[in-house]
Amino acid sequence: MNSRRKVHGVLCRIAVAAAIALTASAVPLAGARADRPAKEIFGAASLPAVLPPRAIGFYSKGCLAGGVAISTDGPHWQAMRLSRNRRWGHPDLVALVERLAGDAAARDGWPGLLVGDLAQPRGGPMLSGHASHQVGLDADIWLTPMPNRTLSASEREDISAISMLKKDTLYVDDRIWTPAHARVLMRAASYPEVDRIFIHPGIKKKLCDTWTGDRSAMGKLRPYYGHHYHFHIRIKCPPGVSGCKSQAPPPQGAGCDSSLAWWFTEEPWAPARPEKADKPAPKKRAMRMADLPAACAEVVRAPAPASEAEVTFGSASFAGPVGAKSPATGNAAPAFGAVTLPARIPIPVPRPAN
């Protein structure tokens, strides 16, 4: 709780320092930019918006103000795929991931978290991969435990997470799965801030069949396509934040019922029915700025901090007087850089198509 207050206080001081210069330093949304796909705009942002922390919109249609980065390395975590620049989130999310890392190491026999994608610096639609992760309240955690050494930069780009499933089946491979996997998942679900956790149906079934501890949070573990290489934590909208739209709560109960059994029928895995031959399939339109909440335009225009260190959770620079320099002094780092497609890793897959 103290760390969360510290995060909010520091970021609010940054925002106050920048407010005077905001009008002069903001880059207006030109007509050409407004017409571009939103993923190109948000995907080009290299640093967050210097604004009070705020998740804006819905998990799959929004943006992030006042984002902070999780450190690339911590006592019990390492961030992966650094080139993607997706280790940003609302301060509440970053604090929760770090808390889970410490709790799992201390109590669950889990050596440490390999942290996958959180959000882009200013959230928003991504250039590839995720439909959600837009408001800084989603985090992917690998189901591969952290090794007992620091991974190199190249290893973080190249090594793959390990699937928990037997090849070509929907069932967990007991040669890979361990009780520690179950403990870290149930630990994450137990936190009151967590709204739900997406996991593969086979993993959900394994937990339903074998977990003998407290099952009160079992219902938060939601079966979905993919998610056998990693689990996806989604936290609730922070209290008192306007403009953040929550997801409907998970159904009551543990979810170890007919709703789970459905995933082990042919229906969810059957290819989608093709469109009628005389009706061409509509071309999917990329999300544009006009499709996002109006406040996201301010997030795009907002100045950036002077450096990444100033907004990296727990760093020495973050704890210091980061609001001393405002973007008006010319010390701010560029907010938007070149658009680079990130490396490919296993990501959630949609319903199979023809």
CORPE-V653511 format. One record per residue. N is the residue number from 1. RES is the residue in one small letter. D_CENTER is the distance of its C-alpha to the mean C-alpha in whole Angstrom. Layout:
{{N;RES;D_CENTER} {N;RES;D_CENTER}}
This chain:
{{1;m;21} {2;n;23} {3;s;20} {4;r;18} {5;r;21} {6;k;22} {7;v;18} {8;h;19} {9;g;23} {10;v;22} {11;l;20} {12;c;22} {13;r;25} {14;i;23} {15;a;23} {16;v;27} {17;a;28} {18;a;27} {19;a;28} {20;i;31} {21;a;30} {22;l;28} {23;t;30} {24;a;32} {25;s;29} {26;a;27} {27;v;27} {28;p;28} {29;l;26} {30;a;29} {31;g;30} {32;a;29} {33;r;25} {34;a;25} {35;d;26} {36;r;24} {37;p;20} {38;a;18} {39;k;15} {40;e;18} {41;i;18} {42;f;15} {43;g;14} {44;a;17} {45;a;16} {46;s;16} {47;l;16} {48;p;15} {49;a;17} {50;v;19} {51;l;19} {52;p;19} {53;p;15} {54;r;15} {55;a;12} {56;i;14} {57;g;15} {58;f;13} {59;y;9} {60;s;11} {61;k;13} {62;g;13} {63;c;12} {64;l;11} {65;a;14} {66;g;15} {67;g;12} {68;v;12} {69;a;11} {70;i;11} {71;s;15} {72;t;15} {73;d;17} {74;g;18} {75;p;20} {76;h;18} {77;w;15} {78;q;15} {79;a;12} {80;m;13} {81;r;13} {82;l;14} {83;s;15} {84;r;12} {85;n;12} {86;r;8} {87;r;8} {88;w;8} {89;g;7} {90;h;10} {91;p;12} {92;d;12} {93;l;8} {94;v;10} {95;a;13} {96;l;12} {97;v;10} {98;e;14} {99;r;16} {100;l;15} {101;a;16} {102;g;19} {103;d;20} {104;a;19} {105;a;21} {106;a;24} {107;r;24} {108;d;23} {109;g;24} {110;w;21} {111;p;21} {112;g;18} {113;l;14} {114;l;13} {115;v;10} {116;g;8} {117;d;5} {118;l;3} {119;a;5} {120;q;8} {121;p;11} {122;r;12} {123;g;9} {124;g;11} {125;p;12} {126;m;11} {127;l;14} {128;s;13} {129;g;12} {130;h;9} {131;a;11} {132;s;8} {133;h;4} {134;q;8} {135;v;8} {136;g;6} {137;l;6} {138;d;3} {139;a;3} {140;d;6} {141;i;9} {142;w;12} {143;l;15} {144;t;17} {145;p;18} {146;m;19} {147;p;22} {148;n;25} {149;r;25} {150;t;22} {151;l;21} {152;s;22} {153;a;21} {154;s;22} {155;e;21} {156;r;17} {157;e;18} {158;d;20} {159;i;20} {160;s;18} {161;a;17} {162;i;19} {163;s;20} {164;m;21} {165;l;23} {166;k;27} {167;k;27} {168;d;28} {169;t;27} {170;l;25} {171;y;26} {172;v;25} {173;d;27} {174;d;28} {175;r;29} {176;i;25} {177;w;24} {178;t;25} {179;p;25} {180;a;23} {181;h;20} {182;a;21} {183;r;21} {184;v;18} {185;l;16} {186;m;19} {187;r;18} {188;a;14} {189;a;16} {190;s;18} {191;y;17} {192;p;18} {193;e;15} {194;v;13} {195;d;13} {196;r;13} {197;i;12} {198;f;12} {199;i;14} {200;h;17} {201;p;20} {202;g;22} {203;i;20} {204;k;21} {205;k;24} {206;k;25} {207;l;23} {208;c;26} {209;d;29} {210;t;28} {211;w;27} {212;t;29} {213;g;28} {214;d;27} {215;r;25} {216;s;24} {217;a;21} {218;m;21} {219;g;21} {220;k;17} {221;l;16} {222;r;16} {223;p;18} {224;y;16} {225;y;17} {226;g;16} {227;h;14} {228;h;17} {229;y;15} {230;h;12} {231;f;11} {232;h;8} {233;i;8} {234;r;8} {235;i;10} {236;k;13} {237;c;13} {238;p;15} {239;p;19} {240;g;21} {241;v;18} {242;s;20} {243;g;18} {244;c;15} {245;k;16} {246;s;15} {247;q;15} {248;a;18} {249;p;19} {250;p;19} {251;p;23} {252;q;25} {253;g;26} {254;a;24} {255;g;24} {256;c;26} {257;d;28} {258;s;29} {259;s;26} {260;l;25} {261;a;28} {262;w;27} {263;w;25} {264;f;28} {265;t;30} {266;e;30} {267;e;29} {268;p;25} {269;w;26} {270;a;29} {271;p;28} {272;a;28} {273;r;31} {274;p;32} {275;e;33} {276;k;37} {277;a;39} {278;d;40} {279;k;37} {280;p;35} {281;a;31} {282;p;29} {283;k;27} {284;k;24} {285;r;23} {286;a;20} {287;m;19} {288;r;21} {289;m;20} {290;a;23} {291;d;21} {292;l;18} {293;p;19} {294;a;22} {295;a;20} {296;c;18} {297;a;21} {298;e;21} {299;v;18} {300;v;19} {301;r;22} {302;a;22} {303;p;23} {304;a;21} {305;p;21} {306;a;24} {307;s;22} {308;e;18} {309;a;20} {310;e;20} {311;v;17} {312;t;16} {313;f;15} {314;g;19} {315;s;20} {316;a;24} {317;s;24} {318;f;21} {319;a;24} {320;g;26} {321;p;28} {322;v;25} {323;g;26} {324;a;30} {325;k;29} {326;s;28} {327;p;27} {328;a;31} {329;t;32} {330;g;31} {331;n;29} {332;a;26} {333;a;24} {334;p;23} {335;a;20} {336;f;20} {337;g;21} {338;a;22} {339;v;19} {340;t;19} {341;l;17} {342;p;15} {343;a;16} {344;r;16} {345;i;15} {346;p;15} {347;i;12} {348;p;13} {349;v;16} {350;p;18} {351;r;21} {352;p;24} {353;a;26} {354;n;29}}
